[in-house]
Amino acid sequence: MSNTNKGLRAIFVRECKRLVSRPVYLICIIGVPLFCAFFFTTLMWQGVPNDLPVAVVDLDKSKSSRNLIRTLESMSFVDVDYKLNSYHEAREAMQRNEIYAFLMIPEGFQEKASSGKQPELSFFTNDAYFVAGGFTYKALKMTAALANGSVIRQTMIAKGVPQREMDAKLQPVILDTNPIGNPWVNYSVFLNNIMLPVMIELMILLMTVFTIGVEIKAGTSRRLLIEGNRSLLRVLLGKLLPQTILFTLVGWGINIYLFGFLHFPHANGALPVMLAMFMMVVSTQALGVFFIGCFPVLRLGLSSASLFGIVGFSLTGFSFPVMAMYKPFQVLANFYPVRHYFSIYTQQALNGSPIWYSLYQYLTFVLYLALPLLIAGRLRKALYDQKYKP
């Protein structure tokens, strides 16, 4: 065996021993991603929030108001836990976080509705909780729309309007909705397939920076460089390959869990997403090497990598569309490997597009591998000098 292979093998074996001897490695590489996968999938097990507590203040106590309450109770999004007597009681219940919204039916609602005097329905939602506020608003608005249609229908019946004409006026346009890719409108399908890769990306960044930076801090980087025959490429391959294998297996395991066990949609099969996961792992490691090369001090490297990785939760496009962001942020979003993973996931798993639709994203992953070349000289000097600045 040549000295080159011996050096690479020695570094690889040395790094494997470090992985199993220091708990921080296995916790961050295996423990955190698997815990997050279990936590978030069980948190959104039902797919969409159901039975959100709301209240009703019925000041009319008529047949029409009771029908309105039954309509609201029939919706799966909400659960009418409270039937209160005043606006102040409902407001205090919302301030105590006992309910997310409440509907207020005014006195004389039935009388005004039957006489065509346009009664007013009031509903209040707590939008401090974005998802809960959105769903309760949707349920209450739909209830109000159905109540409005019911009043118009009763008026038309009283005037003797034919059924066909009545239907045309109540619903002039019939909607045929077809959610593509996620017909169940399952939040877990959409969120977990990007939230978990973002978490994996963050762990890869931190562990890559830590793995190299701790050698400089401990004063062992020069010996490591000499052991690798002064080849930075050999050193990086030997040190990062064990983590590449583990992170890839963890990512694939999460994909198998989502697509196989939870039966999330994968229109083109799991292979395109599995390939994207591997390429995301490797490209994120290259990005981590770039950070520690730019800031060859463990503290600064970890700080910069963690700041960059945390911002990725907002810039990947799963919480707010990238095309609606300001132009500088749209450009910045493309610097995140997980952004390209997300694009491949939506194109291949959800939309079922041909594989060549994602060619740009796959090629972008390859371009990340050139990042370490930009700081190779600076990083080699830092490894050899091993000057640690606390």
C-alpha positions as CSV (number, residue, x, y, z in Angstrom):
1,M,0.0,0.0,0.0
2,S,1.4,3.4,-1.0
3,N,2.1,6.1,1.6
4,T,-0.7,8.2,0.2
5,N,-3.3,5.4,0.8
6,K,-1.7,4.7,4.2
7,G,-2.1,8.4,5.2
8,L,-5.7,8.6,4.1
9,R,-6.6,5.3,5.8
10,A,-4.8,6.4,9.0
11,I,-6.7,9.7,9.2
12,F,-10.0,7.9,8.4
13,V,-9.5,5.3,11.2
14,R,-8.4,8.1,13.6
15,E,-11.6,10.0,12.8
16,C,-13.8,7.0,13.3
17,K,-12.3,6.5,16.8
18,R,-12.9,10.1,17.6
19,L,-16.5,9.8,16.6
20,V,-17.2,7.0,19.0
21,S,-15.1,8.4,21.8
22,R,-16.7,11.8,22.0
23,P,-20.5,11.8,22.6
24,V,-21.0,15.3,20.9
25,Y,-20.3,13.8,17.5
26,L,-22.9,11.0,17.7
27,I,-25.5,13.3,19.4
28,C,-25.2,15.9,16.7
29,I,-24.9,13.6,13.7
30,I,-27.5,10.9,14.7
31,G,-29.3,12.0,17.9
32,V,-30.5,15.5,16.9
33,P,-31.8,14.7,13.4
34,L,-33.6,11.5,14.5
35,F,-35.1,13.3,17.5
36,C,-36.3,16.1,15.3
37,A,-37.8,13.6,12.8
38,F,-39.7,11.9,15.6
39,F,-40.8,15.1,17.3
40,F,-42.0,17.0,14.2
41,T,-43.8,14.1,12.6
42,T,-45.7,13.2,15.7
43,L,-46.4,16.9,16.4
44,M,-48.1,17.0,12.9
45,W,-49.4,13.5,12.9
46,Q,-52.9,14.5,11.8
47,G,-51.6,16.5,8.9
48,V,-53.6,19.6,9.7
49,P,-54.7,21.2,13.0
50,N,-58.1,20.0,14.1
51,D,-60.5,20.8,17.0
52,L,-59.0,24.2,17.7
53,P,-60.9,25.7,20.7
54,V,-63.2,28.6,19.8
55,A,-66.2,30.3,21.6
56,V,-69.6,31.6,20.6
57,V,-71.4,34.5,22.2
58,D,-75.0,34.1,21.2
59,L,-77.0,37.2,22.2
60,D,-80.0,36.3,20.0
61,K,-80.7,32.7,21.2
62,S,-83.0,32.1,18.2
63,K,-83.4,29.2,15.8
64,S,-81.2,30.9,13.2
65,S,-78.4,31.5,15.7
66,R,-78.6,27.9,16.9
67,N,-78.4,26.7,13.2
68,L,-75.4,29.0,12.8
69,I,-73.6,27.5,15.8
70,R,-74.3,23.9,14.5
71,T,-72.8,24.9,11.2
72,L,-69.6,26.1,13.0
73,E,-69.5,22.9,15.1
74,S,-69.7,20.7,12.0
75,M,-66.3,22.0,10.8
76,S,-63.3,19.8,11.7
77,F,-60.9,22.7,12.1
78,V,-62.6,24.1,15.2
79,D,-64.3,22.8,18.4
80,V,-66.8,25.1,20.1
81,D,-65.6,24.6,23.6
82,Y,-67.3,27.6,25.1
83,K,-70.7,29.3,24.8
84,L,-70.3,32.5,26.6
85,N,-72.7,35.3,27.5
86,S,-70.8,38.5,26.6
87,Y,-68.0,40.0,24.6
88,H,-65.9,40.7,27.7
89,E,-66.0,37.0,28.8
90,A,-64.9,35.9,25.3
91,R,-62.1,38.5,25.2
92,E,-60.8,37.4,28.6
93,A,-60.9,33.8,27.5
94,M,-58.8,34.7,24.4
95,Q,-56.4,36.7,26.6
96,R,-56.0,33.6,28.8
97,N,-55.2,31.5,25.7
98,E,-58.1,29.3,26.3
99,I,-59.6,29.9,22.8
100,Y,-58.1,31.0,19.5
101,A,-61.2,32.8,18.2
102,F,-64.8,33.6,19.0
103,L,-68.0,34.4,17.0
104,M,-70.4,37.0,18.3
105,I,-74.1,36.8,17.2
106,P,-75.9,40.0,17.9
107,E,-79.3,40.4,19.5
108,G,-82.1,40.5,16.9
109,F,-80.1,38.5,14.4
110,Q,-83.0,36.4,13.2
111,E,-85.5,39.3,13.1
112,K,-83.2,41.5,11.0
113,A,-82.2,38.6,8.7
114,S,-85.8,37.7,8.0
115,S,-86.8,41.3,7.3
116,G,-83.8,42.1,5.1
117,K,-82.1,44.6,7.4
118,Q,-78.6,43.1,7.0
119,P,-77.6,41.9,10.5
120,E,-73.9,42.0,11.4
121,L,-71.9,39.0,12.5
122,S,-68.6,39.7,14.3
123,F,-65.7,37.2,14.8
124,F,-62.4,37.8,16.4
125,T,-59.2,35.6,15.8
126,N,-55.9,35.5,17.6
127,D,-53.4,35.9,14.8
128,A,-50.5,35.9,17.2
129,Y,-50.6,32.2,16.5
130,F,-50.3,32.2,12.8
131,V,-51.5,28.7,11.9
132,A,-54.3,28.6,14.5
133,G,-55.4,32.1,13.6
134,G,-55.5,31.2,9.9
135,F,-57.5,28.1,10.4
136,T,-60.0,29.6,12.8
137,Y,-60.5,32.6,10.5
138,K,-61.2,30.3,7.6
139,A,-63.8,28.4,9.6
140,L,-65.5,31.5,10.9
141,K,-65.5,33.2,7.5
142,M,-67.0,30.1,5.9
143,T,-69.6,30.0,8.6
144,A,-70.5,33.6,7.9
145,A,-70.7,33.0,4.2
146,L,-73.0,30.0,4.7
147,A,-75.2,32.0,7.0
148,N,-75.4,34.8,4.4
149,G,-76.4,32.2,1.7
150,S,-79.0,30.7,4.0
151,V,-80.6,34.1,4.6
152,I,-80.7,34.9,0.9
153,R,-82.1,31.5,0.2
154,Q,-84.9,32.0,2.7
155,T,-85.7,35.4,1.2
156,M,-85.9,33.9,-2.3
157,I,-88.1,31.1,-1.1
158,A,-90.5,33.6,0.4
159,K,-90.6,35.5,-2.9
160,G,-91.3,32.3,-4.9
161,V,-88.1,32.3,-6.8
162,P,-87.6,29.0,-8.8
163,Q,-85.0,26.6,-7.5
164,R,-82.9,26.7,-10.7
165,E,-82.7,30.5,-10.6
166,M,-82.1,30.4,-6.9
167,D,-79.0,28.1,-7.4
168,A,-77.6,30.3,-10.1
169,K,-77.7,33.4,-7.9
170,L,-76.5,31.7,-4.7
171,Q,-73.5,30.0,-6.5
172,P,-73.0,31.6,-9.9
173,V,-69.5,30.0,-10.3
174,I,-68.9,26.4,-9.3
175,L,-65.3,25.8,-8.1
176,D,-63.5,22.6,-8.9
177,T,-60.4,22.6,-6.7
178,N,-57.6,20.2,-7.4
179,P,-54.6,20.5,-5.0
180,I,-51.6,19.1,-6.9
181,G,-48.9,17.1,-5.3
182,N,-50.5,17.2,-1.8
183,P,-54.2,16.6,-2.3
184,W,-54.7,16.0,1.4
185,V,-53.3,19.6,2.1
186,N,-51.2,17.8,4.7
187,Y,-48.9,20.2,6.5
188,S,-46.6,17.4,7.6
189,V,-46.0,16.4,4.0
190,F,-44.9,19.9,3.1
191,L,-43.1,21.1,6.2
192,N,-41.3,18.0,7.4
193,N,-39.7,17.3,4.0
194,I,-37.9,20.6,4.3
195,M,-37.7,21.3,8.0
196,L,-35.8,18.1,8.7
197,P,-33.2,18.6,5.9
198,V,-32.6,22.2,7.1
199,M,-31.9,20.8,10.6
200,I,-29.5,18.2,9.0
201,E,-27.8,21.0,7.0
202,L,-27.3,23.0,10.2
203,M,-25.8,20.0,12.0
204,I,-23.4,19.3,9.0
205,L,-22.2,22.9,9.0
206,L,-21.5,22.9,12.7
207,M,-19.9,19.5,12.9
208,T,-17.7,20.2,9.8
209,V,-16.4,23.5,11.4
210,F,-16.0,21.9,14.8
211,T,-14.2,18.8,13.4
212,I,-11.5,20.9,11.7
213,G,-11.4,23.8,14.2
214,V,-10.9,21.6,17.2
215,E,-7.7,20.3,15.7
216,I,-6.3,23.8,15.5
217,K,-7.5,24.6,19.1
218,A,-6.0,21.3,20.4
219,G,-2.7,21.9,18.6
220,T,-2.9,18.6,16.7
221,S,-3.6,20.0,13.2
222,R,0.1,20.2,12.2
223,R,0.6,16.5,13.0
224,L,-2.6,15.7,11.1
225,L,-1.3,17.6,8.1
226,I,2.0,15.8,8.2
227,E,0.3,12.5,8.6
228,G,-1.6,13.3,5.4
229,N,1.7,13.9,3.5
230,R,0.9,17.7,3.6
231,S,-2.1,17.2,1.3
232,L,-5.1,19.3,2.4
233,L,-7.4,17.2,0.2
234,R,-6.2,14.0,1.8
235,V,-6.7,15.4,5.3
236,L,-10.2,16.7,4.5
237,L,-11.3,13.4,2.9
238,G,-10.0,11.4,5.8
239,K,-11.6,13.6,8.4
240,L,-15.0,14.2,6.8
241,L,-15.7,10.9,5.1
242,P,-16.9,9.1,8.3
243,Q,-19.3,12.0,8.8
244,T,-20.4,12.0,5.2
245,I,-21.3,8.3,5.5
246,L,-23.2,8.8,8.8
247,F,-25.1,12.0,7.7
248,T,-26.1,10.3,4.4
249,L,-27.4,7.2,6.2
250,V,-29.3,9.4,8.7
251,G,-30.8,11.4,5.8
252,W,-31.7,8.3,3.9
253,G,-33.2,6.8,7.0
254,I,-35.4,9.9,7.5
255,N,-36.4,9.7,3.8
256,I,-37.4,6.0,4.1
257,Y,-39.4,6.9,7.3
258,L,-41.3,9.7,5.5
259,F,-41.8,8.0,2.1
260,G,-42.0,4.4,3.2
261,F,-43.6,4.4,6.7
262,L,-45.6,7.6,6.6
263,H,-46.4,7.2,2.9
264,F,-45.7,10.7,1.9
265,P,-46.1,11.3,-1.9
266,H,-43.0,10.6,-4.1
267,A,-44.3,10.8,-7.6
268,N,-41.0,9.8,-9.3
269,G,-39.9,7.4,-6.6
270,A,-37.5,8.0,-3.7
271,L,-34.3,7.7,-5.8
272,P,-34.1,11.4,-7.0
273,V,-34.6,12.7,-3.4
274,M,-32.2,10.2,-2.0
275,L,-29.5,11.3,-4.5
276,A,-30.3,14.9,-3.6
277,M,-29.8,14.1,0.1
278,F,-26.4,12.7,-0.5
279,M,-25.3,15.6,-2.7
280,M,-26.7,18.1,-0.1
281,V,-24.6,16.4,2.6
282,V,-21.4,16.6,0.6
283,S,-22.0,20.2,-0.6
284,T,-22.8,21.4,2.9
285,Q,-19.6,19.9,4.1
286,A,-17.8,21.8,1.4
287,L,-19.6,24.9,2.7
288,G,-18.5,24.1,6.2
289,V,-14.8,23.8,5.1
290,F,-15.2,27.2,3.4
291,F,-16.4,28.8,6.7
292,I,-13.6,27.4,8.8
293,G,-11.1,28.4,6.1
294,C,-12.4,32.0,6.2
295,F,-12.4,32.1,10.0
296,P,-9.8,29.5,11.1
297,V,-10.7,30.0,14.8
298,L,-13.1,27.6,16.3
299,R,-15.2,30.2,18.0
300,L,-15.5,32.5,15.0
301,G,-16.1,29.5,12.6
302,L,-18.9,28.1,14.7
303,S,-20.5,31.5,15.1
304,S,-20.5,32.3,11.4
305,A,-21.7,28.8,10.4
306,S,-24.5,28.8,13.0
307,L,-25.7,32.2,11.9
308,F,-25.7,31.2,8.3
309,G,-27.5,27.9,9.0
310,I,-30.2,29.4,11.3
311,V,-31.1,32.0,8.6
312,G,-31.6,29.1,6.3
313,F,-34.9,28.2,8.1
314,S,-36.3,31.5,6.6
315,L,-34.6,31.6,3.2
316,T,-35.3,28.1,1.9
317,G,-38.8,29.1,0.8
318,F,-41.0,26.7,2.9
319,S,-42.3,29.5,5.2
320,F,-42.4,32.4,2.7
321,P,-42.1,32.1,-1.1
322,V,-38.6,33.0,-2.3
323,M,-40.0,34.8,-5.4
324,A,-41.8,37.2,-3.1
325,M,-38.7,38.2,-1.1
326,Y,-36.6,41.2,-1.8
327,K,-34.1,40.6,-4.6
328,P,-31.0,40.4,-2.3
329,F,-32.6,37.7,-0.3
330,Q,-33.6,35.8,-3.4
331,V,-30.0,35.7,-4.4
332,L,-28.9,34.8,-0.9
333,A,-31.4,31.9,-0.8
334,N,-29.5,30.2,-3.6
335,F,-26.4,30.0,-1.5
336,Y,-28.0,27.3,0.7
337,P,-27.7,23.7,-0.4
338,V,-31.0,22.9,1.2
339,R,-32.7,25.4,-1.0
340,H,-31.7,23.3,-4.0
341,Y,-32.7,20.1,-2.2
342,F,-36.2,21.7,-1.6
343,S,-36.5,22.5,-5.3
344,I,-35.6,18.9,-6.3
345,Y,-38.1,17.6,-3.7
346,T,-41.0,19.7,-5.0
347,Q,-40.2,19.0,-8.7
348,Q,-39.6,15.2,-8.3
349,A,-41.6,14.0,-5.3
350,L,-44.6,16.4,-5.5
351,N,-44.9,17.5,-9.1
352,G,-43.5,14.3,-10.8
353,S,-41.5,16.4,-13.3
354,P,-38.9,14.7,-15.5
355,I,-35.5,14.3,-13.9
356,W,-33.9,16.9,-16.3
357,Y,-36.1,19.6,-14.8
358,S,-33.9,19.3,-11.7
359,L,-30.6,19.2,-13.6
360,Y,-29.7,22.8,-12.6
361,Q,-30.1,22.0,-8.9
362,Y,-27.9,18.8,-9.2
363,L,-25.2,20.8,-11.0
364,T,-25.3,23.5,-8.4
365,F,-24.5,20.9,-5.8
366,V,-21.4,20.0,-7.7
367,L,-20.3,23.7,-7.8
368,Y,-20.3,23.8,-4.0
369,L,-17.4,21.3,-4.1
370,A,-15.2,24.1,-5.5
371,L,-15.6,26.3,-2.5
372,P,-12.7,24.8,-0.5
373,L,-10.4,25.7,-3.3
374,L,-11.0,29.4,-2.6
375,I,-9.6,29.1,0.9
376,A,-7.2,26.1,0.5
377,G,-4.0,28.1,1.1
378,R,-5.4,30.0,4.1
379,L,-6.7,26.8,5.7
380,R,-3.5,24.8,5.1
381,K,-1.5,27.7,6.7
382,A,-3.9,27.7,9.7
383,L,-3.5,23.9,10.1
384,Y,0.3,24.1,10.0
385,D,0.7,27.2,12.2
386,Q,-2.1,26.0,14.6
387,K,-2.3,29.4,16.3
388,Y,-5.4,29.3,18.5
389,K,-6.9,32.7,19.4
390,P,-9.4,32.3,22.3
